[in-house]
Amino acid sequence: MTEPDGNNEVEESIKLDQFLKLADLAPSGGAAKQLIRSGAVKVNGEEEVRRGRKLHHGDVVTLNGEDYVIPKGFVFDGASV
């Protein structure tokens, strides 16, 4: 997903719930939503309960004690980060 920022550059991001689903960390969007709401997901070491939280390259998502780093330019089924 791309969004323009104030410097006419493109900011690449993906929403937390989309990342969990597309990275096969949750079997569905509903399951991703429940994981997030339950407090089971951390972003950059802090509990995150907003499913729409935008992730950027370099962010670290932690689920069940496993860390997943968002790499620059990585593409999940058309959603690039």
C-alpha positions as CSV (number, residue, x, y, z in Angstrom):
1,M,0.0,0.0,0.0
2,T,1.4,3.4,-0.9
3,E,0.6,6.8,0.4
4,P,2.1,10.2,-0.5
5,D,3.8,12.1,2.3
6,G,4.5,15.8,2.5
7,N,7.8,15.5,0.6
8,N,6.3,14.1,-2.6
9,E,7.9,10.8,-1.7
10,V,6.0,7.5,-1.5
11,E,5.6,6.0,1.9
12,E,5.2,2.2,1.8
13,S,3.1,0.6,4.6
14,I,0.8,-2.3,5.4
15,K,-1.8,-2.5,8.1
16,L,-1.1,-4.8,11.0
17,D,-4.2,-7.0,10.4
18,Q,-3.3,-7.4,6.7
19,F,0.3,-8.3,7.6
20,L,-0.8,-11.0,10.0
21,K,-3.1,-12.5,7.4
22,L,-0.9,-12.2,4.4
23,A,2.2,-13.5,6.3
24,D,0.1,-16.6,7.3
25,L,0.3,-15.7,11.0
26,A,-3.5,-15.6,11.2
27,P,-5.8,-17.8,9.1
28,S,-8.2,-15.0,8.4
29,G,-8.9,-11.3,8.9
30,G,-11.2,-12.1,11.7
31,A,-8.6,-14.2,13.4
32,A,-6.0,-11.4,13.0
33,K,-8.5,-9.0,14.6
34,Q,-9.0,-11.2,17.6
35,L,-5.2,-11.8,18.0
36,I,-4.7,-8.0,18.0
37,R,-7.6,-7.2,20.4
38,S,-6.4,-9.9,22.8
39,G,-3.1,-8.2,23.3
40,A,-1.1,-11.1,21.8
41,V,0.6,-8.8,19.2
42,K,3.5,-6.4,19.9
43,V,4.9,-3.9,17.4
44,N,8.4,-2.7,18.2
45,G,8.2,-4.2,21.7
46,E,4.9,-2.5,22.7
47,E,1.5,-4.2,22.8
48,E,-0.6,-3.0,19.9
49,V,-4.4,-3.3,19.9
50,R,-5.1,-1.2,16.8
51,R,-5.6,-3.5,13.8
52,G,-5.2,-0.6,11.4
53,R,-1.7,0.3,12.8
54,K,0.5,0.9,9.8
55,L,3.7,-1.0,9.6
56,H,6.8,0.2,7.8
57,H,10.0,-1.5,6.8
58,G,12.1,-2.1,9.9
59,D,9.2,-2.5,12.2
60,V,9.2,-5.7,14.3
61,V,6.0,-7.6,14.9
62,T,6.1,-10.1,17.8
63,L,3.5,-12.9,18.1
64,N,3.9,-15.9,20.3
65,G,7.5,-15.0,21.2
66,E,8.5,-14.9,17.6
67,D,9.8,-11.7,15.9
68,Y,8.9,-10.8,12.3
69,V,10.8,-7.9,10.8
70,I,9.2,-6.0,8.0
71,P,11.7,-5.8,5.2
72,K,11.9,-2.9,2.8
73,G,10.3,-3.6,-0.6
74,F,8.8,-6.9,0.5
75,V,5.5,-7.7,-1.3
76,F,2.6,-9.6,0.2
77,D,0.1,-10.4,-2.6
78,G,0.2,-6.9,-4.1
79,A,0.6,-5.0,-0.8
80,S,4.1,-3.7,-0.7
81,V,6.1,-2.6,2.3
